Amino acid sequence: MGKRQDRAIWLDYLRAFITVLVVAHHSSLAYTTFASFNPQAYNASTHPIVDTVRSKALDIFEDFNDIFFMSLMFLISGIFVLPALARKGRRTFVRDRFYRLFIPFAIAVTFLMPLGYLASWRLAHGNCDLHAFLTDFITVEHWPPGPPWFIAVLFFFNVIVAAGYRKWRLTLQRWASGLAGIAGKPFRVLLLWYFLTFCLFMPLVLIFGGSAWFGIGPFAFQLSRILLYFGYFILGMLIGALGTDTGLLAEGSAFMKKAPLWAILCLLAYTGLKWAGGPIEALADQNKINEIQARLLYRPIWTLSCTASCIAFITLFRRLCHSARPAWDSLSANAYGIYLIHYIFVLWLQYLLIPVPLSALAKFALTFTGSLALSWVIIVLVRRIPLVGKYL
């Protein structure tokens, strides 16, 4: 028990859980204390919809998610890549990824995301003039992709790996075997994982800062994290190269048996990050340290929090998820579609709730539950169309 159609149940459930976190993350962004809205260019806002009610609790929730959840999503996405390449060959692999990833991305950014961003236009301009909105969407907002940015980046990562597969195959297999060989040395795994995260993240965050994005039309990525995401994608490939029942992913490995310890480390690392963040920011505000020095002090703790959180969630789901559950099966099967369309409901619910006299936490709860439920139901129905269900 624990597998379904050659898939590890716990991995499918973890991916579904992160999708839920994505919906919750976006649902929280209208209500954080740092939220700001720019009506001249709403894509320059911290979030396309910003309310007047705020919650510090949602600051913590949003910040904790932001540190690790997309890195973990890329890592999970890489786990089945090498077995799929070996089974299908490069040409079929890329063709399948084109249908599975690129076409849904193109549909989402062309037709679906504008529906969501129309709520931002209405908040900024007080009307739904479609011609003015679409002109602004392309010329001023520069065609923001919304959450589907991840799908485009993931597609290109797959293409890069497929293109170099013949040349890199033996090297990747050696690395995968070496990584599996230290599954019995969990603290060595932790140190190597942290070192990798540090090396992938620190150079670019020192150069670009933590918030800069680069985009060409609807293709966009966060400059400081693109190497981190690609590195975690490769790490996922190495972890999954030998299967989901061996090496680091084996339930009985010493690495997995440390799940409670990794969970504690996850909480301690994030607590340490928040504890250190205030004094570092104060020193920067007082001009006692410059911006680069502040990043050198803060970001190594950030990378530890990212590492510990990813490890904690992987090992906890591996230890806890042993059998199928109908609700989780449905969520897992529809998670990709939920990811694609949830932003529409998030933005419109946040917009519609602006005049409602409720607290930030109440509005967050309504936005989150409403967006998740609506996305889930719609995707269940849409996936009954055979062609859609095949790729979504």
Buried (B, 14 or more C-beta within 10 A) or exposed (E): EBBEEEEBBBBBBBBBBBBBBBBBBBBBBBBBEEBEBEEEEBBEBBBBBBBEBBBEBBBBBBBBBBBBBBBBBBBBBBBBBBBBBEEBEBEEBBEBBBBBBBBBBBEBBEEBBBBBBBBBBBBBBEEEEEEEBEEBBEEEBBBBBBBBBBBBBBBBBBBEBBEEBEEBBEEBBEBBEEBBEBBEEBEEBBEBBBEBBBEBBBEBBBEBEBEEBEBEEBBBBBBBBBBBBBBBBBBBBBBBBBBBEBBBBBBEBBBBBBBEBBBEBBBEBBEEBBEBBEEBEEBBEEEEBEEEEBBBBBBBBBBBBBBBBBBBBBBBBBBEBEEBEEEBBBBBBBBBBBBBBBBBBBBBBBBBBBEEEEEBBBBBBBBBBBBBEBBBEBBBEBBEEEEBEEBB
